[in-house]
Amino acid sequence: MLIFVMRELPRETPPHMEKRQIISILTTLLLFATVASGMTSCQGQVQTVLPHKVVVTGNQHSVPVYPDEEAYLHTARMKGEGGVAGIVGDVKQKFQAKEIEDQTPVQIVSADDNGAVIAVTDGPMKGLTGFVPKQNIN
């Protein structure tokens, strides 16, 4: 014995149901666009932060981090004069500048022709900010 079940043919959806479906689809597309936009803006931010390290030059064993560019320029000028002023410049550097190890990872906050304001991103001096001469940035 065969039993046939008759199904009702789908009716046309009422107009208000079509509007709901369209609104649902548009909302989904809007959310997708927002997420995609957020993902690309995050990638842009990651790409702009380049890893940098401080490097020693000459006979240095560590890199001096000055409180600001002005302190660096004044100390460098004194050291460059030689004689007593040069000795005073060396002593002044010891008191003003903190020393960080070679290859310490840093982030450059701002830079100019003389050097850069950096923030130490790892190591025992993490969080230290200050000015580093141009020749000591890689």
N, CA and C of each residue as an Amber inpcrd file, in Angstrom:
protein
   414
   0.8330000  -1.1500000   0.0000000   0.0000000   0.0000000   0.0000000
   0.8910000   1.2310000   0.0000000   0.6780000   2.0540000  -0.9020000
   1.4320000   3.2800000  -1.0460000   0.6170000   4.4430000  -0.5130000
   1.3130000   5.2310000   0.2370000   0.6440000   6.4070000   0.7620000
   1.3790000   7.6250000   0.2130000   0.6510000   8.4620000  -0.3450000
   1.2220000   9.6930000  -0.8700000   0.8940000  10.8220000   0.0820000
   1.9320000  11.5420000   0.3970000   1.7340000  12.7020000   1.2400000
   1.8180000  13.9200000   0.3310000   0.8210000  14.6440000   0.3960000
   0.7870000  15.8300000  -0.4380000   1.3630000  17.0030000   0.3570000
   2.2900000  17.6310000  -0.2190000   2.8540000  18.8220000   0.3990000
   2.2440000  20.0340000  -0.2600000   2.1600000  21.0230000   0.5580000
   1.6560000  22.2730000   0.0170000   2.7810000  22.9440000  -0.7570000
   2.5220000  23.4550000  -1.8660000   3.5160000  24.1720000  -2.6380000
   3.8560000  25.4570000  -1.9010000   5.1290000  25.8400000  -1.9330000
   5.4930000  27.0650000  -1.2170000   4.7440000  28.2640000  -1.7950000
   4.2560000  29.0300000  -0.8620000   3.5500000  30.2340000  -1.2750000
   4.5560000  31.3570000  -1.4470000   4.1480000  32.3610000  -2.0900000
   4.9980000  33.5290000  -2.2030000   5.1060000  34.1690000  -0.8290000
   6.3010000  34.6430000  -0.5260000   6.4850000  35.2590000   0.7840000
   5.8220000  36.6230000   0.7920000   5.2330000  36.9290000   1.9240000
   4.5910000  38.2450000   2.0140000   5.6370000  39.3480000   1.8970000
   5.2590000  40.5390000   1.4740000   6.2100000  41.6410000   1.2680000
   7.0100000  41.9980000   2.5130000   6.4150000  41.9470000   3.6920000
   7.1670000  42.3070000   4.8910000   8.2530000  41.2760000   5.2050000
   8.0590000  40.0280000   4.8000000   9.0990000  39.0080000   5.0020000
  10.2740000  39.2610000   4.0640000  10.0010000  39.6850000   2.8490000
  11.0740000  39.9900000   1.9150000  11.9300000  41.1480000   2.4320000
  11.2810000  42.1480000   3.0220000  12.0100000  43.2820000   3.5700000
  12.9170000  42.8280000   4.7050000  12.4290000  41.9230000   5.5400000
  13.2450000  41.4130000   6.6540000  14.4600000  40.6540000   6.1390000
  14.2400000  39.8510000   5.0960000  15.3550000  39.0980000   4.5340000
  16.3950000  40.0490000   3.9240000  15.9420000  41.0560000   3.2380000
  16.8650000  42.0150000   2.6340000  17.6310000  42.7670000   3.7120000
  16.9360000  43.1760000   4.7670000  17.5970000  43.8740000   5.8680000
  18.6220000  42.9600000   6.5330000  18.2730000  41.6870000   6.7090000
  19.1950000  40.7220000   7.3120000  20.4510000  40.5510000   6.4540000
  20.2790000  40.4520000   5.1650000  21.4200000  40.2890000   4.2510000
  22.2900000  41.5420000   4.2680000  21.6560000  42.7160000   4.2240000
  22.4160000  43.9700000   4.2460000  23.1760000  44.1400000   5.5590000
  22.5580000  43.7610000   6.6590000  23.2310000  43.8430000   7.9620000
  24.4410000  42.9250000   7.9990000  24.2950000  41.7180000   7.4780000
  25.4120000  40.7770000   7.4320000  26.5520000  41.3280000   6.5800000
  26.2310000  41.9010000   5.4330000  27.2590000  42.4860000   4.5740000
  27.9490000  43.6610000   5.2560000  27.1920000  44.4840000   5.9610000
  27.7640000  45.6150000   6.6750000  28.7230000  45.1500000   7.7690000
  28.3200000  44.1350000   8.5190000  29.2030000  43.5890000   9.5570000
  30.4740000  43.0020000   8.9500000  30.3370000  42.3000000   7.8450000
  31.4940000  41.7270000   7.1700000  32.4450000  42.8300000   6.7130000
  31.9010000  43.8980000   6.1460000  32.7380000  45.0120000   5.6890000
  33.4510000  45.6790000   6.8590000  32.7570000  45.8210000   7.9870000
  33.3640000  46.4350000   9.1720000  34.5220000  45.5880000   9.6910000
  34.3120000  44.2800000   9.7660000  35.3750000  43.3890000  10.2400000
  36.5550000  43.4030000   9.2830000  36.2780000  43.3520000   7.9960000
  37.3600000  43.3730000   7.0030000  38.1430000  44.6740000   7.0820000
  37.4540000  45.7790000   7.2610000  38.1210000  47.0720000   7.3940000
  38.9930000  47.1040000   8.6430000  38.4780000  46.5830000   9.7390000
  39.2520000  46.5350000  10.9810000  40.4950000  45.6860000  10.8480000
  40.3810000  44.5760000  10.1300000  41.5320000  43.6900000   9.9520000
  42.6150000  44.3710000   9.1210000  42.2290000  45.0920000   8.0870000
  43.2480000  45.7370000   7.2590000  43.8830000  46.9050000   7.9870000
  43.1250000  47.6060000   8.8200000  43.7370000  48.7150000   9.5560000
  44.6980000  48.1880000  10.6050000  44.4150000  47.0420000  11.2020000
  45.3510000  46.4450000  12.1640000  46.6400000  46.0310000  11.4690000
  46.5230000  45.4670000  10.2800000  47.7200000  45.0590000   9.5550000
  48.5760000  46.2670000   9.2290000  47.9670000  47.3810000   8.8940000
  48.7160000  48.5900000   8.5990000  49.4880000  49.0810000   9.8040000
  48.8880000  48.9930000  10.9960000  49.5600000  49.4340000  12.2030000
  50.7380000  48.5360000  12.5350000  50.5880000  47.2510000  12.3350000
  51.6710000  46.3250000  12.6360000  52.8510000  46.5700000  11.7010000
  52.5630000  46.8760000  10.4550000  53.6380000  47.0720000   9.4930000
  54.4160000  48.3570000   9.7420000  53.7990000  49.3610000  10.3900000
  54.5090000  50.6150000  10.5970000  55.4660000  50.5560000  11.7820000
  55.2950000  49.6020000  12.6660000  56.1810000  49.4780000  13.8180000
  57.3230000  48.5460000  13.4230000  58.4630000  49.1060000  13.1200000
  59.6110000  48.3200000  12.7020000  60.5000000  48.0530000  13.9130000
  61.0480000  46.8530000  13.9940000  61.9310000  46.5640000  15.1250000
  63.2810000  47.2640000  14.9500000  63.7460000  47.8680000  16.0150000
  65.0450000  48.5330000  16.0110000  65.8340000  48.0380000  17.2100000
  67.1260000  48.1840000  17.1250000  68.0080000  47.8320000  18.2370000
  69.0590000  48.9140000  18.3740000  69.5800000  49.0540000  19.5790000
  70.7110000  49.9600000  19.7600000  71.9870000  49.1670000  19.5190000
  72.9870000  49.8440000  18.9670000  74.2610000  49.1880000  18.6800000
  75.4040000  50.0430000  19.1990000  76.4330000  49.3770000  19.6940000
  77.6090000  50.0980000  20.1700000  78.4840000  50.4640000  18.9780000
  79.2490000  51.5310000  19.1270000  80.1890000  51.9390000  18.0820000
  81.5520000  52.1440000  18.7250000  82.5670000  52.0260000  17.9090000
  83.9320000  52.2700000  18.3930000  84.2990000  51.3640000  19.5500000
  84.8170000  51.9620000  20.6100000  85.2640000  51.1670000  21.7580000
  84.2140000  51.1600000  22.8790000  82.9600000  51.4360000  22.5520000
  81.8920000  51.4150000  23.5490000  81.5560000  49.9810000  23.9550000
  81.0620000  49.8470000  25.1800000  80.5890000  48.5440000  25.6490000
  79.0830000  48.5650000  25.8780000  78.5180000  49.7710000  25.9220000
  77.0750000  49.9540000  26.0770000  76.6960000  51.2570000  25.3690000
  75.3990000  51.4940000  25.2690000  74.9050000  52.6630000  24.5540000
  74.3210000  53.6590000  25.5560000  74.7450000  54.9330000  25.5010000
  74.1870000  55.9330000  26.4150000  72.7970000  56.3810000  25.9610000
  71.8740000  56.4670000  26.9220000  70.5330000  56.9920000  26.6590000
  70.3970000  58.2720000  27.4770000  70.3560000  59.3960000  26.7990000
  70.2790000  60.7030000  27.4430000  68.8220000  61.0450000  27.7720000
  68.6140000  61.8980000  28.7790000  67.2380000  62.2700000  29.1200000
  66.5240000  62.9920000  27.9700000  67.2770000  63.7720000  27.1750000
  66.6920000  64.4720000  26.0250000  67.8020000  64.8460000  25.0450000
  67.4110000  65.3560000  23.9000000  68.3740000  65.7030000  22.8530000
  69.2850000  66.8430000  23.2820000  68.7660000  67.7960000  24.0000000
  69.5630000  68.9340000  24.4480000  70.7280000  68.4750000  25.3390000
  70.4560000  67.5460000  26.2470000  71.5160000  67.0270000  27.1120000
  72.5910000  66.3250000  26.2770000  72.1590000  65.5760000  25.2710000
  73.1240000  64.9020000  24.3900000  73.9880000  65.9180000  23.6600000
  73.3600000  66.9440000  23.0510000  74.1140000  67.9300000  22.2750000
  75.1170000  68.6870000  23.1410000  74.7010000  69.0510000  24.3440000
  75.6010000  69.7860000  25.2410000  76.7870000  68.9120000  25.6510000
  76.5190000  67.6600000  26.0030000  77.5870000  66.7440000  26.4130000
  78.5280000  66.4470000  25.2490000  77.9670000  66.2090000  24.0680000
  78.7900000  65.9090000  22.8920000  79.6760000  67.1020000  22.5350000
  79.1290000  68.3060000  22.6680000  79.9140000  69.5130000  22.3780000
  81.0970000  69.6180000  23.3420000  80.8500000  69.3620000  24.6210000
  81.9240000  69.4410000  25.6170000  82.9910000  68.3720000  25.3590000
  82.5470000  67.1490000  25.0520000  83.5070000  66.0740000  24.7920000
  84.3400000  66.3680000  23.5570000  83.7270000  67.0170000  22.5790000
  84.4240000  67.3480000  21.3370000  85.4720000  68.4360000  21.5030000
  85.3600000  69.2480000  22.5360000  86.3280000  70.3270000  22.7620000
  87.6690000  69.7960000  23.2460000  87.6440000  68.6360000  23.8850000
  88.8870000  68.0640000  24.3910000  89.3480000  68.7720000  25.6570000
  90.4940000  68.3950000  26.1550000  91.0550000  69.0040000  27.3630000
  90.1470000  68.8370000  28.5690000  90.1220000  69.8720000  29.4140000
  89.3150000  69.8360000  30.6360000  87.8310000  69.7370000  30.3090000
  87.3880000  70.4860000  29.2910000  85.9750000  70.4470000  28.8980000
  85.5820000  69.0360000  28.4510000  86.4750000  68.3510000  27.7530000
  86.2100000  66.9830000  27.3170000  86.0660000  66.0290000  28.4860000
  86.9220000  66.2160000  29.4880000  86.8490000  65.3750000  30.6910000
  85.5330000  65.6470000  31.4220000  85.1760000  66.9240000  31.5240000
  83.9020000  67.2800000  32.1720000  82.7420000  66.6750000  31.3810000
  82.8340000  66.6820000  30.0540000  81.7960000  66.0750000  29.2100000
  81.6530000  64.5870000  29.4830000  82.7900000  63.8840000  29.6280000
  82.7540000  62.4500000  29.9470000  82.0780000  62.1980000  31.2900000
  82.4410000  63.0120000  32.2870000  81.8550000  62.8560000  33.6210000
  80.3630000  63.1720000  33.5660000  80.0100000  64.2220000  32.8460000
  78.6130000  64.6080000  32.7220000  77.8000000  63.4860000  32.0720000
  78.3810000  62.8330000  31.0640000  77.6940000  61.7140000  30.4140000
  77.4320000  60.5960000  31.4100000  78.4020000  60.3020000  32.2550000
  78.2450000  59.2270000  33.2380000  77.0750000  59.4960000  34.1890000
  76.8800000  60.7820000  34.5440000  75.8110000  61.1270000  35.4680000
  74.4530000  61.2950000  34.7920000  74.4500000  61.8090000  33.5730000
  73.1860000  62.1020000  32.8940000  72.6110000  60.9080000  32.1480000
  73.4610000  60.1790000  31.4610000  72.9760000  59.1320000  30.5670000
  72.9440000  57.7730000  31.2650000  71.8570000  57.0530000  31.0190000
  71.7830000  55.6640000  31.4810000  72.4000000  54.8100000  30.3880000
  73.0520000  53.7520000  30.7670000  73.7050000  52.8680000  29.8030000
  72.8430000  51.6220000  29.5880000  72.5980000  51.2840000  28.3220000
  71.8830000  50.0480000  28.0090000  72.7810000  49.1680000  27.1500000
  72.5100000  47.8760000  27.2130000  73.3470000  46.8850000  26.5300000
  73.2060000  46.9640000  25.0130000  74.2540000  46.5300000  24.3430000
  74.2540000  46.4130000  22.8860000  73.1300000  45.4640000  22.4590000
  72.4920000  45.7570000  21.3480000  71.4270000  44.9490000  20.7410000
  70.1220000  44.9430000  21.5500000  69.9480000  45.9080000  22.4440000
  68.6920000  46.0070000  23.1910000  67.5890000  46.4590000  22.2350000
  66.4430000  45.7440000  22.2040000  65.3620000  46.1450000  21.3050000
  64.6830000  47.4270000  21.7820000  64.4340000  48.3260000  20.8330000
  63.8080000  49.6140000  21.1370000  62.7690000  49.9500000  20.0720000
  61.8810000  50.8630000  20.4310000  60.9280000  51.4220000  19.4780000
  61.2760000  52.8970000  19.3350000  61.3210000  53.3700000  18.1060000
  61.6310000  54.7800000  17.8680000  60.3460000  55.5900000  17.9970000
  60.3620000  56.5540000  18.9120000  59.2170000  57.4310000  19.1330000
  59.2540000  58.5870000  18.1410000  60.4240000  59.1990000  17.9970000
  60.6230000  60.2580000  17.0070000  62.1100000  60.3000000  16.6710000
  62.4290000  60.8820000  15.5180000  63.8340000  60.9220000  15.0940000
  64.1160000  62.2140000  14.3410000  65.3890000  62.6040000  14.3600000
  65.8450000  63.7450000  13.5710000  67.2780000  63.4720000  13.1230000
  67.9840000  64.4950000  12.6530000  69.3410000  64.3090000  12.1280000
  70.3540000  63.9040000  13.1980000  70.0990000  64.2410000  14.4470000
  71.0490000  63.9400000  15.5180000  70.8580000  62.5630000  16.1390000
  69.6550000  62.0240000  16.0670000  69.3750000  60.7370000  16.7000000
  67.8890000  60.5140000  16.8400000  67.5110000  59.7610000  17.8870000
  66.1040000  59.4060000  18.0470000  65.7180000  59.3160000  19.5100000
  64.4770000  59.6590000  19.7780000  63.8860000  59.3930000  21.0820000
  63.3750000  57.9630000  21.0040000  63.8090000  57.1360000  21.9340000
  63.4770000  55.7150000  21.8970000  62.7610000  55.3020000  23.1740000
  62.1120000  54.1430000  23.0860000  61.5290000  53.4900000  24.2530000
  62.0340000  52.0520000  24.2310000  62.6590000  51.6100000  25.3020000
  63.1840000  50.2400000  25.3780000  62.0020000  49.2950000  25.5040000
  61.9480000  48.2740000  24.6290000  60.7980000  47.3680000  24.5880000
  61.0410000  46.0250000  25.2600000  62.2930000  45.7190000  25.6020000
  62.5700000  44.4310000  26.2310000  63.8730000  44.5140000  27.0100000
  64.0420000  43.6040000  27.9320000  65.2760000  43.5560000  28.7060000
  65.1180000  44.1990000  30.0670000  66.2200000  44.2860000  30.8050000
  66.1560000  44.8090000  32.1720000  65.7780000  46.2920000  32.2520000
  65.9780000  47.0280000  31.1800000  65.6540000  48.4680000  31.1740000
  64.3410000  48.7480000  30.4400000  63.4830000  47.7260000  30.2990000
  62.2190000  47.8690000  29.5800000  61.4240000  49.0470000  30.1470000
  60.9260000  49.8880000  29.2320000  60.1560000  51.0530000  29.6300000
  60.9620000  52.3390000  29.6710000  62.2840000  52.2300000  29.6830000
  63.1440000  53.4160000  29.7020000  62.9480000  54.1940000  28.4020000
  62.8120000  55.5020000  28.5070000  62.7340000  56.3440000  27.3210000
  63.8340000  57.3910000  27.4000000  64.2990000  57.8270000  26.2510000
  65.3390000  58.8390000  26.2130000  65.8690000  59.0220000  24.8060000
  66.9050000  59.8260000  24.7080000  67.4980000  60.1630000  23.4140000
  68.7640000  59.3570000  23.1880000  68.8880000  58.7860000  21.9980000
  70.0670000  58.0020000  21.6140000  70.6410000  58.6280000  20.3410000
  71.9870000  58.8000000  20.3010000  72.6110000  59.3510000  19.0900000
  72.3410000  58.4900000  17.8560000  72.3220000  59.1270000  16.7000000
  72.0040000  58.4850000  15.4280000  72.8840000  57.2590000  15.1430000
  74.1570000  57.3530000  15.4420000  75.0740000  56.2610000  15.1360000
  74.8160000  55.0070000  15.9910000  74.0070000  55.1250000  17.0230000
  73.7380000  53.9880000  17.8970000  72.3790000  53.3350000  17.6390000
  71.7230000  53.6840000  16.5440000  70.4190000  53.1090000  16.2140000
  70.5570000  52.2290000  14.9810000  69.9920000  51.0530000  15.0370000
  69.9660000  50.1550000  13.8890000  68.5140000  49.8390000  13.5840000
